[in-house]
Amino acid sequence: MDAREKALIDQLSQENPELKALVDEHQSLESQLDEMNRRPYLSPEDDLERKKIQKAKLAAKDRIHTIIAAHQS
């Protein structure tokens, strides 16, 4: 994400509560993934949870980009 896109997300987040919630969710999921990735070993259950978090993070990112694209057109 470049600086221009970040600035646009910050601006649109103030106007769009859905976008703000998605950005907050994406950041929270990123923090969870960072924490899990620092662990030297993940149990099979933890690895499954990590994969679920990755999918949720990607879904949030896709929705964020959809909202941005709709605003730019």
OpenMM code with the backbone's topology and positions (N, CA, C; nanometers):
from openmm import Vec3, app, unit

residues = "MET ASP ALA ARG GLU LYS ALA LEU ILE ASP GLN LEU SER GLN GLU ASN PRO GLU LEU LYS ALA LEU VAL ASP GLU HIS GLN SER LEU GLU SER GLN LEU ASP GLU MET ASN ARG ARG PRO TYR LEU SER PRO GLU ASP ASP LEU GLU ARG LYS LYS ILE GLN LYS ALA LYS LEU ALA ALA LYS ASP ARG ILE HIS THR ILE ILE ALA ALA HIS GLN SER".split()
positions = [
    Vec3(0.0846, -0.1166, 0.0000),
    Vec3(0.0000, 0.0000, 0.0000),
    Vec3(0.0897, 0.1237, 0.0000),
    Vec3(0.0688, 0.2087, -0.0963),
    Vec3(0.1523, 0.3286, -0.1046),
    Vec3(0.0939, 0.4409, -0.0177),
    Vec3(0.1676, 0.5485, -0.0054),
    Vec3(0.1289, 0.6595, 0.0821),
    Vec3(-0.0007, 0.7250, 0.0354),
    Vec3(-0.0193, 0.7344, -0.0950),
    Vec3(-0.1409, 0.7954, -0.1505),
    Vec3(-0.2639, 0.7139, -0.1129),
    Vec3(-0.2500, 0.5821, -0.1268),
    Vec3(-0.3618, 0.4943, -0.0940),
    Vec3(-0.3915, 0.4983, 0.0561),
    Vec3(-0.2876, 0.5045, 0.1381),
    Vec3(-0.3051, 0.5131, 0.2825),
    Vec3(-0.3789, 0.6412, 0.3202),
    Vec3(-0.3409, 0.7510, 0.2579),
    Vec3(-0.4061, 0.8793, 0.2854),
    Vec3(-0.5531, 0.8742, 0.2440),
    Vec3(-0.5805, 0.8119, 0.1316),
    Vec3(-0.7186, 0.7990, 0.0847),
    Vec3(-0.8005, 0.7140, 0.1821),
    Vec3(-0.7424, 0.6050, 0.2306),
    Vec3(-0.8119, 0.5196, 0.3267),
    Vec3(-0.8400, 0.5973, 0.4551),
    Vec3(-0.7434, 0.6744, 0.5015),
    Vec3(-0.7632, 0.7551, 0.6220),
    Vec3(-0.8771, 0.8548, 0.6027),
    Vec3(-0.8792, 0.9191, 0.4862),
    Vec3(-0.9840, 1.0171, 0.4574),
    Vec3(-1.1204, 0.9495, 0.4477),
    Vec3(-1.1286, 0.8410, 0.3721),
    Vec3(-1.2565, 0.7730, 0.3531),
    Vec3(-1.3068, 0.7062, 0.4804),
    Vec3(-1.2153, 0.6649, 0.5667),
    Vec3(-1.2539, 0.6009, 0.6930),
    Vec3(-1.3344, 0.6959, 0.7810),
    Vec3(-1.3048, 0.8232, 0.7704),
    Vec3(-1.3783, 0.9225, 0.8487),
    Vec3(-1.5214, 0.9373, 0.7988),
    Vec3(-1.5428, 0.9102, 0.6703),
    Vec3(-1.6741, 0.9268, 0.6092),
    Vec3(-1.7531, 0.7962, 0.6025),
    Vec3(-1.6838, 0.6833, 0.6053),
    Vec3(-1.7472, 0.5543, 0.5823),
    Vec3(-1.7225, 0.4615, 0.7026),
    Vec3(-1.8257, 0.4395, 0.7859),
    Vec3(-1.8068, 0.3555, 0.9044),
    Vec3(-1.7707, 0.2095, 0.8707),
    Vec3(-1.8217, 0.1589, 0.7582),
    Vec3(-1.7876, 0.0224, 0.7179),
    Vec3(-1.6382, 0.0116, 0.6876),
    Vec3(-1.5863, 0.1090, 0.6153),
    Vec3(-1.4441, 0.1089, 0.5822),
    Vec3(-1.3598, 0.1199, 0.7093),
    Vec3(-1.4001, 0.2053, 0.8010),
    Vec3(-1.3263, 0.2193, 0.9272),
    Vec3(-1.3238, 0.0865, 1.0019),
    Vec3(-1.4382, 0.0186, 1.0081),
    Vec3(-1.4454, -0.1105, 1.0775),
    Vec3(-1.3562, -0.2137, 1.0088),
    Vec3(-1.3550, -0.2135, 0.8760),
    Vec3(-1.2717, -0.3082, 0.8015),
    Vec3(-1.1225, -0.2809, 0.8237),
    Vec3(-1.0849, -0.1553, 0.8249),
    Vec3(-0.9448, -0.1193, 0.8472),
    Vec3(-0.9027, -0.1611, 0.9880),
    Vec3(-0.9896, -0.1346, 1.0861),
    Vec3(-0.9599, -0.1746, 1.2240),
    Vec3(-0.9480, -0.3260, 1.2352),
    Vec3(-1.0407, -0.3980, 1.1689),
    Vec3(-1.0364, -0.5444, 1.1705),
    Vec3(-0.9078, -0.5956, 1.1056),
    Vec3(-0.8714, -0.5370, 0.9927),
    Vec3(-0.7500, -0.5778, 0.9210),
    Vec3(-0.6269, -0.5587, 1.0095),
    Vec3(-0.6197, -0.4458, 1.0788),
    Vec3(-0.5058, -0.4187, 1.1666),
    Vec3(-0.5023, -0.5162, 1.2842),
    Vec3(-0.6179, -0.5472, 1.3391),
    Vec3(-0.6252, -0.6423, 1.4498),
    Vec3(-0.5808, -0.7813, 1.4054),
    Vec3(-0.6271, -0.8231, 1.2888),
    Vec3(-0.5883, -0.9539, 1.2365),
    Vec3(-0.4382, -0.9580, 1.2065),
    Vec3(-0.3850, -0.8480, 1.1568),
    Vec3(-0.2407, -0.8395, 1.1305),
    Vec3(-0.1620, -0.8578, 1.2601),
    Vec3(-0.2081, -0.7957, 1.3671),
    Vec3(-0.1416, -0.8099, 1.4970),
    Vec3(-0.1475, -0.9548, 1.5459),
    Vec3(-0.2629, -1.0183, 1.5286),
    Vec3(-0.2766, -1.1582, 1.5699),
    Vec3(-0.1817, -1.2479, 1.4915),
    Vec3(-0.1728, -1.2227, 1.3609),
    Vec3(-0.0820, -1.3025, 1.2779),
    Vec3(0.0635, -1.2809, 1.3173),
    Vec3(0.0994, -1.1568, 1.3448),
    Vec3(0.2368, -1.1276, 1.3872),
    Vec3(0.2710, -1.2051, 1.5142),
    Vec3(0.1767, -1.2064, 1.6063),
    Vec3(0.1988, -1.2787, 1.7321),
    Vec3(0.2157, -1.4285, 1.7061),
    Vec3(0.1311, -1.4834, 1.6225),
    Vec3(0.1403, -1.6270, 1.5935),
    Vec3(0.2684, -1.6605, 1.5187),
    Vec3(0.3101, -1.5734, 1.4293),
    Vec3(0.4302, -1.5987, 1.3496),
    Vec3(0.5587, -1.5895, 1.4317),
    Vec3(0.5522, -1.5255, 1.5469),
    Vec3(0.6692, -1.5181, 1.6338),
    Vec3(0.6899, -1.6468, 1.7140),
    Vec3(0.5879, -1.7283, 1.7191),
    Vec3(0.5992, -1.8537, 1.7946),
    Vec3(0.6901, -1.9514, 1.7200),
    Vec3(0.7753, -2.0218, 1.7934),
    Vec3(0.8653, -2.1174, 1.7268),
    Vec3(0.7922, -2.2404, 1.6734),
    Vec3(0.6772, -2.2711, 1.7351),
    Vec3(0.6021, -2.3894, 1.6924),
    Vec3(0.4538, -2.3622, 1.7107),
    Vec3(0.3753, -2.4070, 1.6137),
    Vec3(0.2298, -2.3973, 1.6243),
    Vec3(0.1716, -2.5380, 1.6265),
    Vec3(0.0803, -2.5595, 1.7175),
    Vec3(0.0101, -2.6876, 1.7192),
    Vec3(-0.0782, -2.6938, 1.5948),
    Vec3(-0.1271, -2.8107, 1.5589),
    Vec3(-0.2169, -2.8192, 1.4429),
    Vec3(-0.3390, -2.7275, 1.4573),
    Vec3(-0.3900, -2.7148, 1.5793),
    Vec3(-0.5053, -2.6266, 1.6019),
    Vec3(-0.4670, -2.4799, 1.5815),
    Vec3(-0.3475, -2.4435, 1.6322),
    Vec3(-0.3003, -2.3062, 1.6143),
    Vec3(-0.2734, -2.2754, 1.4677),
    Vec3(-0.2197, -2.3735, 1.3955),
    Vec3(-0.1934, -2.3535, 1.2530),
    Vec3(-0.3240, -2.3342, 1.1764),
    Vec3(-0.4259, -2.4101, 1.2139),
    Vec3(-0.5573, -2.3935, 1.1515),
    Vec3(-0.6132, -2.2548, 1.1815),
    Vec3(-0.5983, -2.2110, 1.3057),
    Vec3(-0.6447, -2.0779, 1.3446),
    Vec3(-0.5692, -1.9699, 1.2673),
    Vec3(-0.4385, -1.9876, 1.2501),
    Vec3(-0.3574, -1.8918, 1.1733),
    Vec3(-0.4094, -1.8811, 1.0302),
    Vec3(-0.4432, -1.9946, 0.9714),
    Vec3(-0.4956, -1.9939, 0.8340),
    Vec3(-0.6310, -1.9241, 0.8266),
    Vec3(-0.7150, -1.9427, 0.9270),
    Vec3(-0.8443, -1.8734, 0.9308),
    Vec3(-0.8243, -1.7229, 0.9418),
    Vec3(-0.7288, -1.6832, 1.0249),
    Vec3(-0.6990, -1.5406, 1.0407),
    Vec3(-0.6483, -1.4830, 0.9086),
    Vec3(-0.5610, -1.5557, 0.8398),
    Vec3(-0.5088, -1.5088, 0.7115),
    Vec3(-0.6223, -1.4883, 0.6109),
    Vec3(-0.7165, -1.5824, 0.6059),
    Vec3(-0.8292, -1.5712, 0.5129),
    Vec3(-0.9178, -1.4527, 0.5479),
    Vec3(-0.9438, -1.4331, 0.6773),
    Vec3(-1.0269, -1.3206, 0.7200),
    Vec3(-0.9581, -1.1876, 0.6881),
    Vec3(-0.8268, -1.1832, 0.7076),
    Vec3(-0.7499, -1.0622, 0.6784),
    Vec3(-0.7553, -1.0307, 0.5289),
    Vec3(-0.7407, -1.1330, 0.4467),
    Vec3(-0.7474, -1.1141, 0.3021),
    Vec3(-0.8867, -1.0680, 0.2589),
    Vec3(-0.9901, -1.1255, 0.3193),
    Vec3(-1.1275, -1.0850, 0.2858),
    Vec3(-1.1494, -0.9378, 0.3219),
    Vec3(-1.0984, -0.8958, 0.4373),
    Vec3(-1.1114, -0.7554, 0.4774),
    Vec3(-1.0362, -0.6649, 0.3797),
    Vec3(-0.9168, -0.7077, 0.3414),
    Vec3(-0.8374, -0.6275, 0.2475),
    Vec3(-0.9078, -0.6165, 0.1120),
    Vec3(-0.9646, -0.7256, 0.0650),
    Vec3(-1.0382, -0.7226, -0.0619),
    Vec3(-1.1563, -0.6267, -0.0551),
    Vec3(-1.2297, -0.6294, 0.0562),
    Vec3(-1.3452, -0.5400, 0.0713),
    Vec3(-1.2995, -0.3944, 0.0791),
    Vec3(-1.1886, -0.3704, 0.1476),
    Vec3(-1.1328, -0.2340, 0.1551),
    Vec3(-1.1011, -0.1833, 0.0147),
    Vec3(-1.0366, -0.2666, -0.0653),
    Vec3(-1.0013, -0.2258, -0.2019),
    Vec3(-1.1258, -0.2072, -0.2886),
    Vec3(-1.2301, -0.2851, -0.2644),
    Vec3(-1.3549, -0.2679, -0.3377),
    Vec3(-1.4171, -0.1325, -0.3071),
    Vec3(-1.4183, -0.0953, -0.1805),
    Vec3(-1.4748, 0.0344, -0.1395),
    Vec3(-1.3935, 0.1477, -0.1999),
    Vec3(-1.2619, 0.1360, -0.1974),
    Vec3(-1.1759, 0.2392, -0.2546),
    Vec3(-1.1989, 0.2512, -0.4053),
    Vec3(-1.2074, 0.1375, -0.4729),
    Vec3(-1.2297, 0.1403, -0.6185),
    Vec3(-1.3640, 0.2048, -0.6520),
    Vec3(-1.4658, 0.1758, -0.5740),
    Vec3(-1.5976, 0.2347, -0.5978),
    Vec3(-1.5932, 0.3865, -0.5776),
    Vec3(-1.5142, 0.4309, -0.4825),
    Vec3(-1.5029, 0.5745, -0.4577),
    Vec3(-1.4266, 0.6451, -0.5674),
    Vec3(-1.3262, 0.5786, -0.6237),
    Vec3(-1.2434, 0.6394, -0.7261),
    Vec3(-1.3110, 0.6453, -0.8619),
    Vec3(-1.4142, 0.5648, -0.8813),
    Vec3(-1.4791, 0.5655, -1.0139),
    Vec3(-1.5961, 0.6595, -1.0204),
] * unit.nanometer
topology = app.Topology()
chain = topology.addChain("A")
for resn in residues:
    res = topology.addResidue(resn, chain)
    for name in ("N", "CA", "C"):
        topology.addAtom(name, app.Element.getBySymbol(name[0]), res)
